[in-house]
């Protein structure tokens, strides 16, 4: 029953146009003791609160674990909730990866699409839409998700790295072993190239579960230094919005990069 309800609610929130529903990986524990199992949810929601998604292998182009520079395919069971369940993953900085297949939705009203585009920092979308001769309503968009989570297992030693996802964050510090008093530095990539002057939306969940949202921008090197606090959990989100290939039903494509991690308490 729980799996069925999770699936129904998850399908509902992912299909609602006009609202920016993020997708992220949320481990039940961001720091796992040596020899213990790892469990994580795939979540869809808003303001860092979401509904768990059922694991369906055919809905992902990639679902993997990266540990000590080695990438291992994740062979989850169809229907699993939580979606990711790994027995004794081994010590180090464990990076969870999940990249979804495209999902298509229809925008019946221009205002819904414009609100989404403005939220994700594409203020010129109306001009771009008109230049292509697209209809102001009843058009389609497809979207894909490109999520990472950083988990410290045992000594938590190691580093994140580029994985080849079409868009992704690369953490330039290890939150479980490095000094983050000056902030968490990340690099944002699209098709292997840095995204300069791109918006990064930051969701900061405090120990009392309150969530604050703030916006940052990457520099000329595609990097951003984000202030973080001990005991807090973070979701970084960035979106690419591009024309869809001609000949298909969608006229726009959005690609969502997400990175989740926690900062150990003092």
Secondary structure, 3 states (H helix, E strand, C coil): CHHHHHHHHHHHHHCCCCCCCEEEEEECCCEECCCCCEEEEEEEEECCEEEECCCCHHHEEEEEEEECCEEEECCCCCCCCCCEEECCCCCEEEEEEEEECCEEEEECCHHHHHHHHHHCCCCCHHHHHHHCCCCCCCEEEEEEEEEEEEEEECCCCCCCCCCCCCEEEEECCCCCCCCCCCCEEEEEEECCEECCCCEEEEEEECCCCCEEEEEEECCCCCEEEECCCCCCEEEEEEEEEEECCCCCCEEEEEEEEEEEEECCCC
